[in-house]
Amino acid sequence: MGRDEADGRPPRHFAAASNISTSNVDAVRAALRAQGWVPGRDITVFSDGDPALKGAVISAARQQITHVLDWFHISMRVRHIEQAFEGIRQARPELKSWLLTSAYCHVPRLRHLLWSGYVDETREALGG
C-alpha cells in the first residue's frame, strides 16, 4: 500500500496477487483493514461484473457487500467486442450476414450509451 501524494492518506483502492505466504482472502482482508474498515462496516465494491472481486471481498469480510457495476470497465469490455467485430470484418469480408452486420453497427452505439451514462437507454438497447 502506498500513500496518496496529494494529501498523505492511504489510497482507497488495492490489488492482490497470489503468493505462497498470504492467501487472496488474507490479502484482501488486510487491505480492507489498512483502509480503516472494521467488521460490520458497510463495503461497496465497484467492478465490471466479474464475480471474482465481489466473491473475494465477501470471503475476506465475511459479510454481505454492496456491488455496483462500473460503467467504465463494462464499456471497455464492450470495446473488446467492437475490436473483435472489426477483426472479423477485415479478415473475412465475405461474412456479411445480418447478425454480424447488425452487431457491428449496434455495439459502438451500446458503448457510447454506457460511456455517456445513459443507463435507461442502454437497458432498452439491450432489450431489457
Backbone as a chain_set.jsonl record, in Angstrom:
{"seq": "MGRDEADGRPPRHFAAASNISTSNVDAVRAALRAQGWVPGRDITVFSDGDPALKGAVISAARQQITHVLDWFHISMRVRHIEQAFEGIRQARPELKSWLLTSAYCHVPRLRHLLWSGYVDETREALGG", "coords": {"N": [[0.836, -1.178, 0.0], [0.596, 2.148, -0.874], [1.051, 5.691, -0.367], [-1.149, 8.423, -0.973], [0.026, 10.962, -2.902], [-0.944, 13.57, -2.883], [-2.371, 14.2, -0.473], [-1.336, 12.621, 1.575], [-2.788, 10.539, 2.669], [-3.775, 7.025, 2.917], [-4.327, 5.193, -0.154], [-7.58, 4.636, -1.68], [-8.013, 2.189, -2.797], [-7.04, -1.148, -3.816], [-4.864, -3.9, -4.644], [-4.317, -7.373, -5.224], [-2.159, -10.146, -5.359], [-1.63, -13.575, -5.854], [0.417, -15.421, -3.631], [2.818, -17.506, -1.931], [2.893, -17.125, 0.869], [0.637, -15.644, 1.693], [-2.841, -15.82, 1.493], [-5.325, -14.943, -1.018], [-7.693, -14.099, 0.236], [-6.758, -13.362, 2.775], [-5.05, -11.288, 1.994], [-6.866, -9.448, 0.878], [-8.467, -8.934, 3.129], [-6.537, -7.757, 4.811], [-5.952, -5.488, 3.274], [-8.438, -4.186, 3.325], [-8.634, -3.61, 6.057], [-6.415, -1.944, 6.302], [-7.407, 0.246, 5.058], [-9.054, 1.232, 6.918], [-11.346, -0.186, 7.476], [-13.607, -1.923, 9.567], [-14.896, -4.956, 10.923], [-18.325, -5.451, 10.175], [-18.831, -2.921, 9.236], [-20.155, -1.198, 6.425], [-19.441, -2.179, 3.045], [-18.623, -1.271, -0.239], [-18.308, -2.471, -3.472], [-16.932, -1.748, -6.559], [-17.124, -2.858, -9.828], [-16.614, -4.615, -12.983], [-18.535, -6.481, -13.167], [-17.522, -9.029, -13.054], [-17.53, -11.878, -11.11], [-15.409, -12.545, -9.418], [-13.958, -10.527, -7.925], [-15.985, -9.485, -6.272], [-16.672, -11.843, -4.883], [-14.223, -12.368, -3.58], [-14.031, -10.207, -1.807], [-16.341, -10.566, -0.234], [-15.68, -13.037, 0.938], [-13.389, -12.272, 2.365], [-14.344, -10.268, 4.098], [-16.381, -11.535, 5.347], [-19.091, -10.947, 5.289], [-22.064, -9.523, 3.825], [-21.957, -7.42, 0.926], [-22.22, -4.289, -0.879], [-22.649, -4.239, -4.303], [-21.597, -2.577, -7.108], [-21.983, -2.0, -10.495], [-19.428, -1.0, -12.619], [-19.382, 1.441, -14.902], [-17.312, 2.274, -16.596], [-15.47, 0.09, -16.836], [-17.2, -1.853, -17.823], [-17.835, -0.67, -20.258], [-15.331, -0.827, -21.454], [-15.121, -3.569, -21.81], [-17.105, -3.922, -23.718], [-15.875, -2.551, -25.75], [-13.869, -4.35, -26.453], [-15.422, -6.231, -27.761], [-16.221, -4.705, -29.958], [-13.721, -4.431, -31.22], [-13.197, -7.089, -31.853], [-15.247, -7.63, -33.735], [-14.441, -5.856, -35.752], [-12.0, -7.001, -36.445], [-12.876, -9.5, -37.451], [-14.42, -8.606, -39.593], [-12.468, -7.452, -41.244], [-10.754, -9.618, -41.693], [-12.39, -11.539, -42.844], [-14.12, -10.499, -45.139], [-16.221, -11.487, -46.662], [-18.1, -12.435, -44.945], [-20.951, -11.334, -44.448], [-23.277, -11.512, -42.989], [-26.585, -10.95, -41.666], [-26.675, -10.894, -38.864], [-23.98, -10.408, -38.091], [-23.539, -7.938, -39.352], [-25.533, -6.38, -38.142], [-24.804, -6.511, -35.408], [-22.268, -5.372, -35.602], [-22.93, -2.767, -36.217], [-24.49, -1.96, -34.006], [-23.065, -2.353, -31.597], [-21.045, -0.283, -31.182], [-22.785, 1.866, -30.624], [-23.997, 0.971, -28.28], [-21.776, 0.99, -26.555], [-21.254, 3.744, -26.586], [-23.586, 4.701, -25.315], [-23.268, 3.557, -22.746], [-20.822, 4.74, -21.968], [-21.562, 7.394, -21.9], [-23.317, 7.509, -19.847], [-26.03, 6.88, -20.1], [-28.17, 5.137, -18.739], [-30.843, 4.071, -18.754], [-31.391, 4.105, -21.514], [-29.424, 2.373, -22.373], [-30.224, -0.045, -21.194], [-32.625, -0.379, -22.586], [-31.632, -0.641, -25.213], [-30.402, -3.072, -24.961], [-32.518, -4.677, -24.762], [-33.833, -5.027, -22.37]], "CA": [[0.0, 0.0, 0.0], [1.338, 3.396, -0.911], [0.369, 6.89, 0.114], [-1.555, 9.375, -1.991], [0.977, 12.065, -2.835], [-1.607, 14.859, -2.704], [-2.762, 14.516, 0.901], [-0.671, 11.751, 2.534], [-3.662, 9.47, 3.154], [-3.684, 5.793, 2.13], [-5.247, 5.164, -1.3], [-8.864, 3.986, -1.426], [-8.098, 1.02, -3.66], [-5.987, -2.112, -3.543], [-4.71, -5.019, -5.574], [-3.731, -8.54, -4.574], [-1.637, -11.198, -6.23], [-1.376, -14.783, -5.082], [1.774, -15.852, -3.333], [2.829, -18.659, -1.045], [2.732, -16.797, 2.283], [-0.631, -14.984, 2.0], [-3.935, -16.143, 0.576], [-6.028, -13.758, -1.527], [-8.641, -13.661, 1.252], [-5.981, -12.64, 3.787], [-4.553, -10.046, 1.392], [-7.995, -8.525, 0.763], [-8.834, -8.524, 4.479], [-5.506, -6.818, 5.266], [-6.13, -4.228, 2.536], [-9.627, -3.536, 3.862], [-8.29, -3.056, 7.38], [-5.482, -0.83, 6.091], [-8.231, 1.381, 4.635], [-9.866, 1.661, 8.045], [-12.547, -0.988, 7.619], [-13.74, -2.819, 10.713], [-16.015, -5.876, 10.679], [-19.653, -4.905, 10.373], [-18.981, -1.665, 8.489], [-20.566, -1.424, 5.035], [-18.422, -2.197, 1.996], [-19.131, -1.179, -1.602], [-17.353, -2.924, -4.478], [-17.192, -1.321, -7.933], [-16.442, -3.762, -10.752], [-17.226, -4.794, -14.302], [-19.477, -7.586, -13.093], [-16.825, -10.293, -12.826], [-17.833, -12.255, -9.726], [-14.213, -12.862, -8.633], [-13.667, -9.481, -6.94], [-17.085, -9.486, -5.308], [-16.505, -13.037, -4.056], [-13.041, -12.225, -2.732], [-14.33, -9.258, -0.73], [-17.301, -11.232, 0.656], [-14.917, -14.029, 1.707], [-12.474, -11.588, 3.282], [-15.089, -9.506, 5.106], [-17.337, -12.444, 5.993], [-20.37, -10.257, 5.378], [-22.571, -9.093, 2.531], [-21.432, -6.142, 0.454], [-22.964, -3.66, -1.964], [-21.891, -4.389, -5.541], [-22.001, -1.592, -8.112], [-21.339, -2.189, -11.784], [-18.606, 0.143, -13.002], [-19.667, 1.694, -16.316], [-16.064, 2.4, -17.358], [-14.951, -1.23, -17.161], [-18.166, -2.514, -18.709], [-17.631, -0.063, -21.567], [-14.098, -1.366, -22.029], [-15.43, -4.929, -22.283], [-17.838, -3.758, -24.976], [-14.857, -2.142, -26.733], [-13.224, -5.578, -26.936], [-16.347, -6.813, -28.742], [-16.076, -3.874, -31.164], [-12.454, -4.775, -31.865], [-13.335, -8.427, -32.424], [-16.04, -7.499, -34.955], [-13.604, -5.208, -36.762], [-11.038, -8.012, -36.905], [-13.604, -10.468, -38.286], [-14.813, -7.924, -40.83], [-11.286, -7.281, -42.091], [-10.182, -10.912, -42.062], [-13.347, -12.296, -43.641], [-15.121, -9.545, -45.632], [-17.367, -12.162, -47.264], [-19.082, -12.728, -43.896], [-21.82, -10.159, -44.336], [-24.583, -11.969, -42.513], [-27.371, -9.938, -40.986], [-26.281, -10.841, -37.455], [-22.682, -9.743, -37.968], [-23.717, -6.538, -39.739], [-26.34, -5.739, -37.109], [-23.981, -6.372, -34.202], [-21.185, -4.427, -35.906], [-23.499, -1.419, -36.188], [-25.104, -1.626, -32.725], [-22.14, -2.4, -30.463], [-20.5, 1.046, -30.868], [-23.843, 2.675, -30.003], [-24.119, 0.482, -26.917], [-20.638, 1.514, -25.781], [-21.48, 5.183, -26.437], [-24.601, 4.897, -24.28], [-22.637, 3.262, -21.451], [-19.799, 5.74, -21.693], [-22.209, 8.686, -21.662], [-24.153, 7.427, -18.651], [-27.439, 6.717, -20.429], [-28.488, 3.827, -18.193], [-32.135, 3.596, -19.257], [-31.25, 3.844, -22.941], [-28.592, 1.171, -22.516], [-31.112, -1.197, -20.898], [-33.557, -0.504, -23.708], [-30.885, -1.15, -26.367], [-30.111, -4.483, -24.694], [-33.778, -5.411, -24.763], [-34.256, -5.353, -21.005]], "C": [[0.885, 1.246, 0.0], [0.519, 4.524, -0.32], [-0.001, 7.761, -1.07], [-0.654, 10.59, -1.848], [0.313, 13.396, -2.52], [-1.899, 15.177, -1.239], [-2.163, 13.588, 1.954], [-1.524, 10.635, 3.095], [-3.452, 8.209, 2.335], [-4.651, 5.842, 0.955], [-6.511, 4.403, -0.941], [-9.074, 2.79, -2.349], [-6.962, 0.072, -3.301], [-5.939, -3.147, -4.654], [-4.069, -6.16, -4.809], [-3.255, -9.512, -5.636], [-1.318, -12.395, -5.362], [0.105, -14.972, -4.83], [1.697, -16.963, -2.301], [2.461, -18.286, 0.387], [1.362, -16.218, 2.644], [-1.684, -15.39, 0.982], [-4.573, -14.84, 0.083], [-7.005, -13.21, -0.492], [-7.917, -12.859, 2.331], [-5.472, -11.31, 3.249], [-5.672, -9.013, 1.284], [-8.398, -8.027, 2.143], [-7.827, -7.502, 5.023], [-5.646, -5.468, 4.57], [-7.349, -3.471, 3.045], [-9.316, -2.877, 5.205], [-7.332, -1.879, 7.254], [-6.23, 0.436, 5.66], [-9.147, 1.866, 5.755], [-11.14, 0.873, 8.248], [-12.471, -1.808, 8.894], [-14.936, -3.718, 10.439], [-17.352, -5.244, 11.052], [-19.892, -3.597, 9.637], [-19.297, -1.995, 7.03], [-19.385, -1.353, 4.084], [-19.138, -2.111, 0.651], [-18.015, -1.561, -2.553], [-17.815, -2.436, -5.838], [-16.436, -2.268, -8.847], [-17.185, -3.831, -12.07], [-18.186, -5.972, -14.327], [-18.833, -8.939, -12.92], [-17.031, -10.683, -11.367], [-16.598, -12.485, -8.847], [-13.921, -11.805, -7.568], [-14.738, -9.452, -5.862], [-16.937, -10.664, -4.35], [-15.33, -12.942, -3.105], [-13.321, -11.296, -1.557], [-15.336, -9.869, 0.252], [-16.577, -12.244, 1.535], [-14.03, -13.363, 2.748], [-13.228, -10.901, 4.417], [-16.028, -10.379, 5.929], [-18.671, -11.748, 6.26], [-20.812, -9.897, 3.972], [-22.02, -7.709, 2.201], [-22.41, -5.55, -0.553], [-22.084, -3.737, -3.204], [-22.449, -3.428, -6.576], [-21.243, -1.879, -9.397], [-20.665, -0.888, -12.207], [-18.739, 0.352, -14.504], [-18.401, 1.76, -17.152], [-15.555, 1.021, -17.786], [-15.907, -2.042, -18.027], [-17.993, -1.98, -20.128], [-16.373, -0.611, -22.233], [-14.301, -2.807, -22.512], [-16.195, -4.869, -23.606], [-16.867, -3.348, -26.08], [-14.135, -3.361, -27.292], [-14.095, -6.271, -27.98], [-16.269, -6.036, -30.056], [-14.825, -4.273, -31.94], [-12.515, -6.157, -32.505], [-14.137, -8.38, -33.725], [-15.219, -6.868, -36.077], [-12.59, -6.197, -37.331], [-11.684, -9.04, -37.813], [-13.948, -9.849, -39.629], [-13.631, -7.783, -41.781], [-10.713, -8.617, -42.567], [-11.087, -11.695, -43.008], [-14.444, -11.381, -44.173], [-16.336, -10.212, -46.268], [-18.442, -12.512, -46.235], [-19.942, -11.492, -43.644], [-23.216, -10.578, -43.895], [-25.285, -10.831, -41.785], [-26.923, -9.778, -39.544], [-24.974, -10.084, -37.278], [-22.809, -8.258, -38.29], [-24.486, -5.779, -38.666], [-25.513, -5.496, -35.847], [-22.885, -5.344, -34.421], [-21.682, -2.984, -35.841], [-23.973, -1.016, -34.793], [-24.139, -1.6, -31.544], [-21.503, -1.036, -30.184], [-21.533, 1.966, -30.205], [-24.016, 2.272, -28.549], [-22.99, 1.036, -26.045], [-20.796, 3.018, -25.573], [-22.504, 5.456, -25.331], [-24.032, 4.645, -22.893], [-21.683, 4.373, -21.043], [-20.415, 7.08, -21.299], [-23.161, 8.667, -20.469], [-25.639, 7.295, -18.905], [-27.902, 5.315, -20.022], [-29.778, 3.279, -18.771], [-32.064, 3.255, -20.74], [-30.41, 2.589, -23.202], [-29.431, -0.073, -22.266], [-32.064, -1.441, -22.066], [-32.85, -1.1, -24.927], [-30.547, -2.632, -26.207], [-31.374, -5.335, -24.643], [-34.268, -5.76, -23.373], [-34.756, -4.185, -20.324]], "O": [[1.814, 1.358, 0.8], [-0.589, 4.309, 0.172], [0.735, 7.833, -2.054], [-0.583, 11.184, -0.772], [0.952, 14.272, -1.939], [-1.695, 16.311, -0.806], [-2.461, 13.755, 3.137], [-1.046, 9.853, 3.917], [-3.004, 8.283, 1.19], [-5.702, 6.474, 1.059], [-6.513, 3.61, 0.0], [-10.213, 2.428, -2.642], [-6.039, 0.44, -2.575], [-6.845, -3.252, -5.481], [-3.348, -5.926, -3.839], [-3.884, -9.671, -6.683], [-0.794, -12.247, -4.258], [0.938, -14.718, -5.7], [0.607, -17.316, -1.85], [1.779, -19.058, 1.06], [0.962, -16.296, 3.806], [-1.462, -15.318, -0.226], [-4.388, -13.779, 0.679], [-7.139, -11.994, -0.352], [-8.394, -11.807, 2.754], [-5.463, -10.312, 3.97], [-5.456, -7.834, 1.566], [-8.646, -6.834, 2.322], [-8.217, -6.501, 5.624], [-5.48, -4.423, 5.199], [-7.305, -2.249, 3.183], [-9.691, -1.73, 5.45], [-7.428, -0.919, 8.019], [-5.753, 1.551, 5.869], [-9.926, 2.799, 5.564], [-11.946, 1.224, 9.11], [-11.413, -2.322, 9.257], [-15.893, -3.293, 9.792], [-17.492, -4.597, 12.091], [-21.041, -3.204, 9.435], [-18.766, -2.957, 6.474], [-18.451, -0.576, 4.284], [-20.139, -2.793, 0.428], [-16.904, -1.04, -2.457], [-18.956, -2.677, -6.233], [-15.234, -2.468, -8.669], [-18.228, -3.204, -12.258], [-18.604, -6.41, -15.398], [-19.533, -9.918, -12.661], [-16.734, -9.89, -10.474], [-16.739, -12.609, -7.63], [-13.662, -12.155, -6.416], [-14.426, -9.401, -4.672], [-17.065, -10.497, -3.137], [-15.416, -13.38, -1.958], [-12.894, -11.568, -0.435], [-15.186, -9.697, 1.461], [-16.825, -12.31, 2.739], [-13.931, -13.835, 3.88], [-12.796, -10.948, 5.569], [-16.42, -10.029, 7.043], [-19.291, -11.932, 7.308], [-20.02, -9.962, 3.032], [-21.666, -6.935, 3.091], [-23.32, -6.234, -1.021], [-20.916, -3.35, -3.169], [-23.64, -3.463, -6.884], [-20.017, -1.989, -9.396], [-21.267, 0.185, -12.154], [-18.263, -0.466, -15.292], [-18.41, 1.341, -18.31], [-15.246, 0.808, -18.958], [-15.472, -2.829, -18.867], [-18.004, -2.749, -21.09], [-16.357, -0.833, -23.444], [-13.714, -3.213, -23.515], [-15.954, -5.675, -24.505], [-17.028, -3.761, -27.228], [-13.821, -3.4, -28.481], [-13.59, -6.825, -28.956], [-16.253, -6.629, -31.135], [-14.863, -4.432, -33.16], [-11.95, -6.372, -33.577], [-13.758, -9.014, -34.71], [-15.298, -7.304, -37.225], [-12.35, -6.232, -38.538], [-11.108, -9.416, -38.835], [-13.791, -10.48, -40.674], [-13.777, -7.972, -42.989], [-10.246, -8.733, -43.7], [-10.604, -12.428, -43.871], [-15.584, -11.466, -43.718], [-17.381, -9.575, -46.404], [-19.567, -12.847, -46.605], [-19.675, -10.71, -42.732], [-24.215, -10.05, -44.383], [-24.65, -9.873, -41.346], [-26.802, -8.657, -39.05], [-24.871, -9.216, -36.411], [-22.253, -7.417, -37.584], [-24.125, -4.653, -38.321], [-25.527, -4.398, -35.291], [-22.599, -4.536, -33.537], [-20.937, -2.085, -35.453], [-23.868, 0.155, -34.428], [-24.385, -0.882, -30.575], [-21.424, -0.654, -29.016], [-21.188, 2.755, -29.325], [-24.167, 3.13, -27.679], [-23.229, 1.496, -24.928], [-20.499, 3.519, -24.488], [-22.303, 6.347, -24.505], [-24.276, 5.419, -21.967], [-21.733, 4.877, -19.921], [-19.865, 7.809, -20.474], [-23.744, 9.694, -20.121], [-26.44, 7.57, -18.011], [-28.01, 4.421, -20.86], [-29.811, 2.139, -19.233], [-32.609, 2.242, -21.176], [-30.67, 1.842, -24.145], [-29.364, -1.04, -23.025], [-32.276, -2.582, -22.477], [-33.405, -1.969, -25.6], [-30.422, -3.357, -27.193], [-31.309, -6.555, -24.5], [-35.046, -6.701, -23.213], [-35.157, -4.271, -19.164]]}, "num_chains": 1, "name": "protein.A"}
